[in-house]
Amino acid sequence: MNFKKIIANTLAALAVAAITTAGFSAPASVEAADAVESPAAVEVEAPKNTYKYVSERYGYSMMLPKKPVGIIPASVVMEGEKGEIIVFENDGYTLKNAWVVTIDAFSDKALPLGIEDGSDQERQEFFDKFAAMGGFEVVKFAELDGKTGVYCVTAMELDVDTDGDGVDDETVTADSQMIKTYFRGEFGGHFCVAVLNNPYLTPETVNQYEQGLLSFHQWPTPQNVEE
């Protein structure tokens, strides 16, 4: 299948809709997951992730819930981005379930080192700024193998400026909701790992996604990888 043709139906979800290596603190993962839109009120225990995915190109590995049906370069969808879209399920040209991994996903200014140790006011200012920057309705710290990441849930409704005057004048509804986790890798990568599931995130997909984050590992690779 030509996965590039899936892009047209994926752009809106990725535009509206990340940092990890391994080890969620319970409050971060539970609170964020509870905020995810889902018609099911009962928690589902997902099976353990069993497929090990190794990206030789970008120098990382993690456990996936199953073997992907295809891989799309992130740059095809998001111009200038380095990374991969790991496709698990699609309906024609529409992505139904996928993980998005980008390797230069944030700057040190956007996610300052040590911000988790700041004052309550500094932390809240960071959360507010990060939420506004990414269109997130939930922003929490997540403890990942001794490092702090930022676990975010995208908003289903966003206020946007349609005429470019700097004032939001319209509310748009996203086609889907995503969880994005931003984190520093073991060898300096500035990663974002996101999960996309249409039409809504389920407890099972969230469980599998978090398992993947907890298994994430990086090794040294050249920084000037070209798409």
N, C-alpha and C positions, 0 to 999 in steps of 0.2 A: 504493500500500500504506500502511496505517496503521502507521507505525513505532513509535508509542507502545505497541502491543501486543507489541513485541519485548522491552520492559523487564523483564517478569516473569522471563524466562530469562536476563537479562543482569545482574541485580542482584548475584547471588552472585559472579560473576566480577569485577565492578567493585569490590565491597566488599573482596575478598581482594587484588585487585591494588592522580616525574616531574619537568627544567629544561633548555632548548636555545636557540641561535640558529644557529651555523654553524661546524663544523670539529672533528671528533673527533680526539683524540690516539689513536694506534694502541693503546697498552696498555689504555686504558679500554674502547674498543669491542670489541676482540678478547677480552679476558678476560671481559667480561660476556656476550658472545654465546656463548662457549664453555660457559658455565654453563647455557645454556638447554636444557631437555628437548627432545629430538628423536630420532626413530627413525632418522634418516638420519645416517650418519657422514661422508658425502661432502659437501663444500661445494658450493653451487650459486651460480653467478654470475647474479644477477638482472638483468633489463633495466633500463635507465635510466628513472627516473621521468619521465613525459612530460606529465602533466596539471597545469596550474597552478591551484591553488585559492586564491581570494581571499575572505577573510571581511571584508566591509564592516562588519559589525556589531561585530566585535571588533578590527579593525585589524591583521590579519596575513595573510601569504600563505606558501605553501610548495608544493613540487612533490610530487604524488601519483603512485602507480604507474599509476592509471587514474581515469576519471571515477567519482565515487561514485554509488551508487544512491539515496542519500538522506542527509539531515542531521537529527539529533535534538538538540534543546536539552539540554545537560548537566543543567540543573536538573530535567528531567523524571525523570531517573534518580537524581541526587544532589542532594537538596534544598539550595537555597541556593547551589549552584555556578553560576558563569558560564562558559560555553563551549559546545562543540559535540561531538557524536559523529558522526564521518564514517564512514558505512557503505559498505563495498565489497561485502560478500557476506552474505547471510542465508539461512537455511533455515527458512521459515515465520516464526515469531516468535523464532527463536534467531539471534543474531549469530554469524557464522562468521569474519568478518574486518572489523575496524574500527579507526580511530584515535580517541582521545579527547583533546581539547584543552581545558584549563581555564586561565583567565587570572589567577585569584587563588589559586593552588594551594599557596602556602606563605607563612609569615611570615618577616620578617628574623631573628627569634629562632631559628626552625627551621633556617634556612640562613644563617648569619652571613656577611657580606661578609668576604672574606679568609681564610676557614677553611682553604682549600687551602694557605696559607702558614704555618699553625700548626706546632707541634712534632709529632713522631710520635705522642706521647701524645694531644694535642688532636685530631689527625685521627682516630685510632682511636676515641676517645670519641665523636666526631661520627658516625662510621660506625656504631658500635654503637647509638647513640640513634636514628639515622635508620632503621636496619634494624628496630628494635623498633617504632618508630612506624608504619611502613608495611607491616610483614609481609614484608620483603625478605630474600632469602637472598644477594643480591649487591648491594653498594653501592660505586660507584667514582666518582672525579672524571672528567669529560670536558671537554676543551678545545674550546670552541665559539666560533670567530671571535674569539679573544682573551679570552673570558670563560670562567669555570669553571662547569660545570653538574654535576649529580649523576645518574648513570646507574644505574638500579636494576632488578633482576629479582625478581619476586615469588616467594615460596616456594609450592611445591605442597602442603606440609603445614604446618599452623599449630597451635600449642598455644593453646587458648582457655579462658576462665573462663566456664563455663556457668551457675554458680549465683550469681555476683556477689560472691564472698567474697574476691576479689583474688588467688586462686590458680588457675593454669591446671590444669584437671582433665580435659581432653579434647583429642584431636588430630583435626582436621578436614582433609579433602583438598579442594583447590580443583578446580573444573571445568575450569579453564584456567590458563595462565601468561601474564603480561604483562611487558613492559618499559616502564618509566616514566622519563622524563628531565625533571628540574626545572632551570629556568634563568631568568635575568633577561633580558627583552627589551631592545631598543635604546632604548626609551622608557619603561622602568620597569615593564613588565608582569612579573608573577610567574607564569610559565607552567609547565605540565606537559603534555607530549605523550606519550601512551601508545599502544602497539599491542596489540590483542587478536586472537588467532587461535585458533580451536578446530579440533581438540582440542589442538593443541600448536603452539608456535612453530617455524618452519622457517628454515633459512639464507636462503631467498629473502625471506620476510617481514621478517626482521631487516635484511637488506641494503636493502630498499625503505624501511623505517622510518628507518634511519640516513641514507639519501639525503634523505628528507624533512626531517629535523632540520637537515641541513647547508644546506638551502635556505630555512630559516625566516627571515622578516623581519617586523618590527613597525613600525607608524607611529602617531603620536599619535592617541588617541581619548578621548572623555569617560570618566571613571572610574566614573561612576554609571549605567552601562548597565543597564536593567531587562530581565528576561526577559519 
